[in-house]
């Protein structure tokens, strides 16, 4: 199962999921704007990802390598999200994707929940791609999918509209299709939808504070 983030399936997945997230954030009741928490999350990924272009050794030190993780280098389960394995083009596309998603998700979900979804999604994806479907790699695309699709799950439960239902269906179908073509990003899409839906039912986020979000 691939985690490379390249190929037609992943490109189509990005377009469909990103379109669904933007449609929900820009629709009735949605919010789409930069926030302090979103900027901080973006910088957490962007700074080492851009530094890696000048210091390639960062990728080797921080990437997900199943054999090394199983040998004890467990920090790689978290650090692989802040470096990129797709070169300059992959780095640029992943950072643009993250910028759009944080502007959509953080105002709705709140700072703490957004950070938890992103970082928790990164570690969960790396656990799956270390122990269930071993694959070496790095990048923030899977964690960004989790954060964006959690927003779709939230809006599916709270503030439901025909737009939010359609967006969730499109994202869910995209996640299934990615798994069918053996792209592990499908786990991130479906996991984000599930997490957002469960959290919306069990612990809905408080009203966002524009000064702290």
C-alpha positions, -999 to 999 in steps of 0.1 A, spaced: 0 0 0 15 34 -10 19 65 11 39 84 -15 13 111 -22 20 110 -59 0 96 -88 -34 104 -103 -53 88 -74 -38 111 -48 -41 142 -70 -78 134 -75 -82 128 -38 -67 161 -29 -89 179 -54 -121 162 -42 -114 164 -4 -101 199 -6 -131 210 -26 -154 194 -1 -137 212 28 -137 246 11 -174 242 1 -184 235 37 -162 263 52 -175 288 26 -211 278 29 -239 289 52 -227 289 88 -191 282 78 -160 302 85 -129 305 64 -102 328 77 -66 326 90 -62 324 128 -33 325 152 -37 288 161 -39 279 124 -8 300 116 11 283 144 1 248 132 12 258 96 45 271 109 52 239 129 52 220 96 65 247 72 97 257 91 114 223 92 99 213 58 115 244 41 147 240 62 149 204 48 154 218 13 187 232 25 195 205 49 184 172 33 197 152 64 165 163 82 144 140 62 166 110 70 166 119 107 128 125 111 110 104 84 89 74 91 111 43 87 93 12 100 124 -8 107 139 20 128 107 27 146 104 -9 156 140 -8 167 132 20 192 132 53 173 96 59 182 99 97 178 96 92 141 59 84 145 55 121 153 83 139 135 76 125 100 48 150 97 71 180 97 93 169 68 84 160 33 94 132 10 81 147 -23 109 172 -31 103 209 -36 70 203 -56 56 180 -30 66 203 -2 49 233 -19 17 214 -25 15 200 10 20 234 26 -6 250 4 -31 222 12 -24 226 49 -28 264 47 -63 261 31 -74 234 55 -64 252 87 -82 283 75 -113 262 72 -110 239 102 -95 258 130 -123 285 133 -150 258 134 -132 232 156 -112 255 179 -74 256 185 -69 227 209 -91 203 190 -76 212 157 -40 206 170 -51 174 186 -67 161 154 -38 170 133 -10 156 155 -31 126 166 -40 119 130 -3 121 121 7 95 148 -23 73 140 -14 72 103 22 65 111 12 36 134 -9 21 106 18 25 80 45 12 103 28 -19 117 -1 -28 95 11 -17 61 48 -9 65 59 20 43 88 45 45 78 81 41 71 116 54 48 145 49 17 162 63 -9 152 37 -24 124 58 -27 146 90 -42 174 68 -68 150 55 -77 140 91 -81 176 101 -101 186 70 -124 156 70 -130 160 108 -146 194 99 -169 176 74 -179 151 101 -186 180 125 -208 198 100 -226 166 91 -238 164 127 -241 201 136 -253 227 112 -262 200 86 -271 213 52 -274 197 18 -240 211 10 -224 195 41 -241 161 34 -228 162 -2 -193 172 9 -192 143 35 -204 118 9 -178 130 -17 -150 127 9 -162 93 21 -164 80 -14 -129 94 -21 -115 77 9 -130 43 -1 -117 48 -37 -82 55 -24 -82 23 -4 -94 4 -34 -63 16 -54 -42 8 -23 -34 44 -13 -31 46 25 -44 82 25 -78 66 23 -74 57 60 -68 93 68 -99 105 49 -122 80 65 -106 83 99 -110 121 99 -147 118 90 -152 92 118 -133 113 144 -152 145 135 -186 128 136 -179 111 169 -165 142 185 -194 163 173 -219 140 190 -199 134 222 -180 166 228 -191 194 205 -166 223 203 -174 255 221 -183 287 202 -150 299 186 -133 329 201 -119 351 173 -92 364 197 -78 330 205 -85 309 174 
